[in-house]
Amino acid sequence: MSETVNEAREALSGSELQDLWSSLAPEARLEAFKALSRAEAEDFFWDLSAPDQVELLLALPAVERRGWMRLLAPDDAADAVQAAPEEERDGLLALLDDSARKEVTALLAYAEDQAGGLMSPRFARVRPDMTADEAISYLHKQARERVETIYYVYVLDAQQRRISPGCATRRHWHGVVHVERPDRGAPELLAVGVAEVGDQVIDVGPYREKRDLMYEGLTRIGYQCVKPQGAFYVFPRTPIPDDVAFVRLLADEGVLTVPGSGFGMPGHIRISLTVERDTVVRALPGFERAFRKARG
C-alpha cells in the first residue's frame, strides 16, 4: 500500500486521481489528495460527491478542515453536512462563517421539512428557533423552488401547531418583502418573517407620526384613504381608474409608489411608511401636484 501511495504522491494529477479514487483506500486517498497542487486540489474537492467530501474533510487534520469547508457554496455545504454522520454535523457547521452557517442551517431545515412532507402550497412555514437571517434564507429557498407565490408565513412548532403572538416565544415574525419575478411583468409579494425582537421593546411612535403625517396630508389633498391601524403602508384610492398611469404621474413628480393592482387592489397605490419622516414631508407636495394633474 505504501508503494501505491508513494506513486500517487509523485505521479497523479487531479484527473488521474479522479479515475482511481473509488479504488483507493481512505489513507491512500488522503495522501494522494495532499500531493496535489492547491489549484488542482480545489478543483478536485469541488468535483467530489458530498459523501466523499465529508470523508476527506474528516480525514484531514482539524486545523485544515475550516479552509476546505469554506470553499463550498452554501448548497454544497448543506449537502456535505447532510452526508456527514450525525455526531459530526455540528462540528462541520461550526467551521463556516456566521453568514454561511445561517444560510446552510436554513437549507438543512428546508431539506428536512421537504422530506418530511411539511411543505404546503397554501403557505410557508418557519421554525420558532430560527433567527431572522435563517428564516429569510429558508423562505428564499422556498420561493425559488415553488411556482406559487407565497402570501402567508406561519411559525409552527415541531407538532405543526401555529405559535401565536401571545405565546412565550422569543421570536415573532412579520413583514412583507417584494420579490421581483423576471418572468412576470409586476413585482410579487412574499410574506416573510423579518423581525427578531426577543425582549426588546419597539418604539412605534415614529411610525405613528409618519402614518399621521401621510394620512392627514393625503386626505387634505383630496385622496380617499383608510387610516392604517397597524400596517406600515397606506393604500389610498387613485384619482383616476388606471393606477399604473397614476404611478407614472407620481414618478414624474419624484414620488415613488407601487400600483395597487399588483396587490389585488386596482385603482389604488401602495405607499410605504418605512421611509424617513423628512421623506414623507417632502413627498406630499408631489402627491398634490400629481393629484391636480390627474383631475385636470
C-alpha positions as CSV (number, residue, x, y, z in Angstrom):
1,M,0.0,0.0,0.0
2,S,2.8,2.4,0.9
3,E,4.3,1.9,-2.6
4,T,0.9,2.7,-4.2
5,V,0.7,5.8,-2.1
6,N,4.2,6.9,-3.0
7,E,3.4,6.6,-6.7
8,A,0.3,8.6,-6.2
9,R,2.1,11.3,-4.4
10,E,4.7,11.6,-7.1
11,A,2.7,11.0,-10.3
12,L,-1.1,11.5,-10.1
13,S,-2.7,14.6,-11.5
14,G,-6.2,15.6,-10.4
15,S,-7.9,13.9,-13.4
16,E,-5.9,10.7,-12.8
17,L,-6.8,10.8,-9.1
18,Q,-10.5,11.1,-10.1
19,D,-10.2,7.9,-12.2
20,L,-8.5,6.0,-9.3
21,W,-10.5,7.5,-6.4
22,S,-13.1,4.8,-6.0
23,S,-10.4,2.1,-5.9
24,L,-8.2,3.7,-3.3
25,A,-8.3,3.1,0.4
26,P,-9.1,6.1,2.6
27,E,-5.5,6.5,3.7
28,A,-4.3,6.4,0.1
29,R,-7.0,9.0,-0.9
30,L,-5.8,11.4,1.7
31,E,-2.1,11.1,0.8
32,A,-2.9,11.5,-3.0
33,F,-5.1,14.5,-2.3
34,K,-2.4,16.2,-0.2
35,A,0.1,15.7,-3.0
36,L,-2.0,17.8,-5.5
37,S,-1.2,21.4,-6.0
38,R,-3.5,23.8,-4.3
39,A,-5.3,24.7,-7.5
40,E,-5.7,21.1,-8.5
41,A,-6.8,20.1,-5.0
42,E,-9.5,22.8,-5.0
43,D,-10.9,21.7,-8.4
44,F,-10.8,18.1,-7.3
45,F,-12.5,18.8,-4.0
46,W,-15.4,20.7,-5.7
47,D,-16.0,17.8,-8.1
48,L,-16.2,15.2,-5.3
49,S,-19.6,13.8,-4.2
50,A,-20.9,15.1,-0.8
51,P,-20.1,11.8,0.9
52,D,-16.5,11.8,-0.5
53,Q,-16.1,15.4,0.5
54,V,-17.1,14.6,4.1
55,E,-14.8,11.5,4.2
56,L,-11.9,13.7,3.1
57,L,-12.8,16.6,5.4
58,L,-12.9,14.3,8.5
59,A,-9.6,12.6,7.5
60,L,-7.8,16.0,7.3
61,P,-6.2,17.5,10.4
62,A,-8.7,19.7,12.3
63,V,-6.7,22.8,11.6
64,E,-7.1,22.2,7.8
65,R,-10.8,21.5,7.7
66,R,-12.0,25.0,8.1
67,G,-10.4,26.3,4.8
68,W,-11.8,23.4,2.8
69,M,-15.3,23.6,4.3
70,R,-15.4,27.3,3.5
71,L,-14.6,26.6,-0.2
72,L,-18.1,25.1,-0.6
73,A,-21.1,27.1,-1.8
74,P,-24.0,27.1,0.8
75,D,-25.9,24.4,-1.2
76,D,-22.9,22.2,-1.4
77,A,-22.0,22.8,2.2
78,A,-25.6,21.8,3.2
79,D,-25.2,18.6,1.1
80,A,-21.9,17.8,2.9
81,V,-23.4,18.3,6.4
82,Q,-26.4,16.1,5.4
83,A,-24.0,13.4,4.3
84,A,-21.9,13.5,7.5
85,P,-22.5,11.2,10.5
86,E,-24.9,12.9,12.8
87,E,-22.3,13.3,15.5
88,E,-20.1,15.3,13.1
89,R,-22.6,17.7,11.7
90,D,-22.4,20.4,14.4
91,G,-18.6,20.4,14.0
92,L,-18.8,20.9,10.3
93,L,-21.3,23.7,10.7
94,A,-19.0,25.4,13.2
95,L,-16.3,25.6,10.5
96,L,-18.4,28.0,8.5
97,D,-18.5,31.8,9.0
98,D,-21.7,33.2,10.6
99,S,-23.3,34.2,7.3
100,A,-22.8,30.9,5.6
101,R,-23.7,28.9,8.7
102,K,-27.1,30.7,8.9
103,E,-27.8,30.0,5.2
104,V,-26.7,26.4,5.5
105,T,-28.8,25.9,8.6
106,A,-31.8,27.2,6.7
107,L,-31.1,25.0,3.7
108,L,-30.9,21.9,6.0
109,A,-34.2,22.8,7.6
110,Y,-35.8,23.2,4.2
111,A,-34.5,19.8,3.0
112,E,-35.7,18.1,6.2
113,D,-39.1,19.7,6.0
114,Q,-39.4,18.8,2.3
115,A,-38.5,15.2,3.0
116,G,-41.0,15.1,5.9
117,G,-43.8,16.4,3.7
118,L,-44.2,19.6,5.7
119,M,-44.4,21.9,2.8
120,S,-47.7,23.4,1.9
121,P,-48.8,25.0,-1.4
122,R,-51.0,27.4,0.6
123,F,-48.4,29.0,3.0
124,A,-44.8,28.9,4.0
125,R,-43.6,27.8,7.5
126,V,-40.6,28.8,9.6
127,R,-39.4,27.2,12.8
128,P,-39.6,29.1,16.1
129,D,-35.9,28.6,16.9
130,M,-34.7,30.2,13.6
131,T,-33.0,33.5,13.6
132,A,-34.2,36.2,11.2
133,D,-31.4,35.5,8.8
134,E,-32.0,31.8,8.8
135,A,-35.8,32.3,8.2
136,I,-35.2,34.6,5.3
137,S,-32.7,32.2,3.7
138,Y,-35.2,29.4,4.3
139,L,-38.0,31.4,2.6
140,H,-35.9,32.4,-0.3
141,K,-35.2,28.7,-0.9
142,Q,-39.0,28.0,-0.9
143,A,-39.6,31.0,-3.2
144,R,-37.1,29.7,-5.8
145,E,-38.4,26.2,-5.9
146,R,-42.2,26.8,-5.8
147,V,-44.4,28.0,-8.7
148,E,-47.0,29.6,-6.4
149,T,-46.5,33.0,-4.9
150,I,-46.1,32.8,-1.1
151,Y,-48.5,35.2,0.7
152,Y,-48.5,33.8,4.2
153,V,-45.8,32.6,6.6
154,Y,-46.6,30.8,9.8
155,V,-44.3,30.0,12.8
156,L,-45.0,26.3,13.5
157,D,-43.6,24.1,16.3
158,A,-42.4,20.5,16.0
159,Q,-46.0,19.3,16.2
160,Q,-47.0,21.6,13.3
161,R,-49.0,23.8,15.7
162,R,-49.1,27.5,15.0
163,I,-47.4,29.7,17.5
164,S,-49.5,32.8,18.2
165,P,-48.0,36.2,19.1
166,G,-49.2,35.6,22.7
167,C,-47.1,32.6,23.3
168,A,-44.0,32.8,25.4
169,T,-41.6,32.6,22.5
170,R,-38.6,34.9,22.0
171,R,-39.1,35.3,18.2
172,H,-42.1,36.7,16.4
173,W,-42.0,37.2,12.7
174,H,-43.9,39.7,10.5
175,G,-43.4,41.8,7.4
176,V,-43.6,41.9,3.6
177,V,-40.8,41.6,1.1
178,H,-41.1,42.4,-2.6
179,V,-39.8,39.6,-4.9
180,E,-39.2,40.5,-8.5
181,R,-40.1,37.7,-10.8
182,P,-38.1,38.1,-14.1
183,D,-40.8,36.1,-16.0
184,R,-43.7,38.4,-14.9
185,G,-44.5,42.0,-15.5
186,A,-45.2,43.1,-11.9
187,P,-43.5,42.5,-8.6
188,E,-44.9,39.8,-6.4
189,L,-45.2,39.6,-2.7
190,L,-43.5,37.2,-0.3
191,A,-44.7,37.4,3.2
192,V,-41.7,36.8,5.3
193,G,-40.5,36.9,8.9
194,V,-38.0,39.7,9.2
195,A,-38.0,40.9,12.8
196,E,-36.4,39.2,15.7
197,V,-37.4,41.2,18.7
198,G,-36.6,39.0,21.7
199,D,-37.1,41.0,24.8
200,Q,-36.7,44.3,23.1
201,V,-39.5,46.9,23.0
202,I,-40.1,48.5,19.7
203,D,-41.0,52.2,19.7
204,V,-43.9,52.6,17.3
205,G,-44.0,56.4,17.9
206,P,-42.0,57.3,14.8
207,Y,-44.2,55.0,12.6
208,R,-47.4,56.5,14.1
209,E,-46.1,60.0,13.4
210,K,-45.3,59.2,9.8
211,R,-48.7,57.5,9.4
212,D,-50.5,60.5,10.7
213,L,-48.4,62.9,8.5
214,M,-49.1,60.8,5.4
215,Y,-52.8,60.2,6.1
216,E,-53.6,63.8,7.1
217,G,-51.6,65.1,4.1
218,L,-53.3,62.8,1.6
219,T,-56.8,63.4,2.8
220,R,-56.2,67.2,2.9
221,I,-55.2,67.0,-0.8
222,G,-58.4,65.0,-1.6
223,Y,-57.3,61.4,-1.7
224,Q,-59.7,58.8,-0.3
225,C,-57.8,56.7,2.2
226,V,-58.4,54.4,5.1
227,K,-56.2,55.2,8.1
228,P,-54.0,52.2,8.9
229,Q,-54.2,50.9,12.4
230,G,-51.2,48.5,12.4
231,A,-49.8,48.3,8.9
232,F,-46.6,50.1,7.7
233,Y,-48.2,51.2,4.4
234,V,-51.1,53.2,3.1
235,F,-53.4,52.3,0.2
236,P,-55.1,55.5,-1.0
237,R,-57.6,55.4,-3.9
238,T,-56.1,56.9,-7.1
239,P,-58.0,59.9,-8.6
240,I,-58.1,58.1,-12.0
241,P,-59.1,54.4,-12.5
242,D,-55.7,53.5,-14.0
243,D,-53.4,53.1,-11.0
244,V,-50.4,52.3,-13.2
245,A,-50.8,55.5,-15.1
246,F,-51.1,57.4,-11.9
247,V,-47.9,55.9,-10.5
248,R,-46.2,57.3,-13.6
249,L,-47.6,60.7,-12.8
250,L,-46.2,60.5,-9.3
251,A,-42.8,59.3,-10.6
252,D,-42.7,62.5,-12.8
253,E,-43.0,64.4,-9.6
254,G,-40.2,62.5,-7.9
255,V,-42.5,60.3,-5.8
256,L,-42.1,56.5,-6.0
257,T,-45.1,54.3,-5.2
258,V,-46.4,50.8,-6.3
259,P,-49.6,50.2,-8.3
260,G,-52.3,48.7,-6.1
261,S,-53.2,46.3,-9.0
262,G,-50.0,44.3,-8.1
263,F,-51.6,43.7,-4.7
264,G,-55.1,42.8,-5.9
265,M,-56.3,46.4,-5.3
266,P,-56.6,48.1,-8.7
267,G,-57.4,51.8,-8.5
268,H,-55.2,52.2,-5.5
269,I,-51.5,52.8,-4.8
270,R,-49.3,51.4,-2.1
271,I,-47.2,53.9,-0.1
272,S,-44.6,52.6,2.4
273,L,-44.3,54.2,5.8
274,T,-40.8,52.8,6.4
275,V,-39.1,55.8,4.9
276,E,-37.6,58.7,6.9
277,R,-40.0,61.3,8.3
278,D,-38.4,64.0,6.1
279,T,-39.1,61.9,3.0
280,V,-42.8,61.9,3.9
281,V,-42.9,65.6,4.3
282,R,-41.0,66.2,1.0
283,A,-43.3,63.8,-0.9
284,L,-46.6,65.5,0.0
285,P,-46.3,68.4,-2.5
286,G,-45.6,65.8,-5.2
287,F,-48.7,63.9,-4.3
288,E,-50.7,67.1,-4.5
289,R,-49.3,68.1,-7.9
290,A,-50.0,64.6,-9.4
291,F,-53.5,64.7,-7.9
292,R,-54.2,68.0,-9.6
293,K,-52.8,66.9,-12.9
294,A,-54.9,63.7,-12.9
295,R,-58.0,65.7,-12.1
296,G,-57.3,68.1,-14.9
